[in-house]
Amino acid sequence: MKSGTGVLRVGCGILPAALFWVAGLSPLVAEAQVYRCRDQSGLLLMTDDPSKFPPGCRPVEEDSDTAGALSVAPAMDESEMPAAEAEELARREQAARAERQALIAEWKIQAQELADAYQAAVTRRNQAYNRWNYSSREVVRQSLEAMDRARAGKEQLLEDMAQVFVPAHERAEVDEILQSIPSN
């Protein structure tokens, strides 16, 4: 661009060819289904997804005065939502949060039960080793099975927790409880 001329000069090369190629494809890309409706205030709304229309919106056919026109309306946020809908949304979010908290509390209890079962099995195994006799083999076998069940329970619990958002501090509490159970 020469200083003071206000003209940008582009030489013949790849850039102009690419611009002409993209411009030639633009009509192909612009084809899409457009849905229209009028809201309660009479504003014409258009979208490619009819589920985005606000409640009470009446579908309209394309008329000649709006053919090819573009109406842009911002998406309705929570502050514009009717009070009843906002209350229902808040109630559902609160119920989901309470359900998640109950699930996390249940996981903490389960983690403690697994850790206790593992430690009890280790204690039984060690006692059987210390007072070795013929029946000790069965006690050791049962203890090793109980330890394996506790390890498998730990892995399952960690998989279940990975499927749900668990706040970091609560995840750390469960992890601390499960540290007493070594991995395979």
C-alpha positions in Angstrom: 0.0 0.0 0.0 1.5 3.3 -1.0 1.4 6.0 1.7 -1.4 8.5 1.2 -3.1 6.8 -1.8 -5.5 4.6 0.2 -5.1 1.9 -2.4 -4.0 -1.7 -1.6 -2.3 -3.3 -4.6 -2.3 -7.0 -4.8 -0.2 -8.6 -7.5 -1.3 -11.6 -9.6 -0.6 -14.6 -7.6 -2.1 -17.2 -5.2 -4.1 -14.8 -3.0 -6.3 -13.4 -5.7 -6.9 -16.9 -7.2 -7.8 -18.2 -3.7 -10.2 -15.3 -3.2 -12.0 -16.0 -6.5 -12.2 -19.7 -5.7 -13.7 -19.1 -2.2 -16.1 -16.5 -3.6 -17.2 -19.0 -6.2 -18.0 -21.6 -3.5 -19.9 -19.2 -1.2 -23.3 -19.8 -2.7 -22.9 -23.5 -2.1 -22.0 -23.1 1.5 -24.8 -20.5 2.2 -27.7 -23.0 1.5 -29.5 -23.8 4.8 -33.0 -24.4 6.1 -34.2 -21.2 7.8 -37.1 -21.3 10.2 -39.1 -18.2 11.0 -41.5 -17.2 13.8 -42.9 -14.1 15.4 -42.7 -13.7 19.1 -45.4 -12.1 21.3 -44.2 -8.6 20.6 -44.4 -9.2 16.9 -40.6 -9.4 16.3 -39.6 -11.7 13.4 -37.1 -14.3 14.5 -35.1 -16.6 12.2 -32.9 -19.6 13.0 -31.6 -22.9 11.5 -32.8 -24.7 14.7 -36.5 -24.3 15.6 -35.8 -25.5 19.1 -34.1 -22.2 19.8 -37.3 -20.2 19.5 -38.7 -18.8 22.7 -42.0 -20.1 24.1 -45.1 -18.6 22.5 -43.4 -17.9 19.1 -45.8 -18.4 16.2 -44.3 -20.0 13.0 -44.6 -17.8 9.9 -44.1 -18.5 6.2 -41.7 -16.3 4.2 -43.5 -13.2 2.9 -42.4 -10.9 0.2 -41.3 -8.0 2.5 -38.9 -10.2 4.5 -37.7 -12.4 1.6 -33.9 -12.4 1.7 -33.9 -10.1 4.8 -31.9 -10.9 7.9 -33.2 -10.4 11.4 -30.9 -11.0 14.2 -32.2 -11.4 17.7 -30.0 -12.3 20.7 -30.6 -15.6 22.4 -32.8 -15.3 25.5 -30.7 -15.4 28.6 -31.9 -16.4 32.1 -32.7 -12.8 33.1 -35.3 -12.6 30.3 -36.8 -15.9 31.1 -40.2 -15.9 32.6 -40.2 -16.2 36.4 -41.9 -19.6 36.5 -39.3 -21.1 34.1 -36.4 -19.6 36.0 -37.7 -21.0 39.3 -38.2 -24.4 37.6 -34.6 -24.3 36.2 -33.2 -23.3 39.6 -35.2 -26.1 41.3 -33.8 -28.7 38.9 -30.3 -27.4 39.3 -30.6 -27.5 43.1 -32.1 -31.1 42.9 -29.2 -32.2 40.7 -26.7 -30.6 43.0 -28.3 -32.4 46.1 -28.3 -35.7 44.2 -24.6 -35.3 43.3 -23.8 -34.4 47.0 -25.6 -37.5 48.2 -23.8 -39.7 45.7 -20.4 -38.2 46.8 -21.3 -38.9 50.4 -22.2 -42.5 49.5 -18.9 -42.9 47.7 -17.0 -41.7 50.8 -18.8 -44.3 52.9 -18.1 -47.0 50.3 -14.4 -45.9 50.2 -14.1 -46.2 54.0 -15.8 -49.6 53.9 -13.4 -50.9 51.2 -10.4 -49.5 53.2 -11.6 -51.2 56.4 -12.2 -54.5 54.6 -8.8 -54.4 53.1 -7.1 -53.7 56.4 -9.1 -56.4 58.1 -8.0 -58.9 55.5 -4.4 -57.9 55.8 -4.6 -58.3 59.6 -6.2 -61.8 59.3 -3.5 -62.8 56.7 -0.7 -61.6 58.9 -2.1 -63.4 62.0 -2.4 -66.6 60.0 1.2 -66.3 59.0 2.3 -65.7 62.6 0.5 -68.8 64.0 1.0 -71.1 61.1 -0.9 -74.4 61.2 -2.9 -76.5 58.7 -6.0 -74.2 58.8 -3.9 -71.1 58.2 -3.7 -71.8 54.5 -7.5 -71.4 54.2 -7.4 -68.2 56.2 -4.6 -66.8 54.0 -6.5 -67.8 50.8 -9.7 -66.1 52.1 -7.8 -63.0 53.1 -6.1 -62.7 49.7 -9.5 -63.0 48.0 -10.9 -60.3 50.3 -7.9 -58.0 49.5 -8.5 -58.6 45.7 -12.2 -57.7 46.2 -11.3 -54.5 47.9 -8.8 -53.6 45.1 -11.5 -54.3 42.5 -14.0 -52.2 44.5 -11.5 -49.4 44.6 -11.1 -49.5 40.8 -14.8 -49.6 40.3 -15.4 -46.7 42.7 -12.7 -44.6 40.9 -14.4 -45.4 37.5 -17.8 -44.4 38.8 -16.4 -41.1 40.2 -14.8 -40.3 36.8 -18.3 -40.3 35.2 -19.5 -37.5 37.5 -18.2 -34.0 38.4 -16.7 -34.3 41.8 -15.2 -31.1 43.4 -11.4 -31.4 43.9 -11.5 -31.2 47.7 -14.1 -34.0 47.9 -12.1 -36.1 45.3 -9.0 -35.6 47.5 -10.9 -36.9 50.5 -11.9 -40.1 48.7 -8.4 -40.6 47.3 -6.9 -40.2 50.8 -9.2 -42.9 52.1 -8.4 -45.2 49.2 -4.6 -44.8 49.6 -4.6 -47.6 52.1 -5.6 -50.0 49.3 -2.6 -50.5 47.0 -3.2 -51.1 43.3 -2.5 -54.4 41.7 
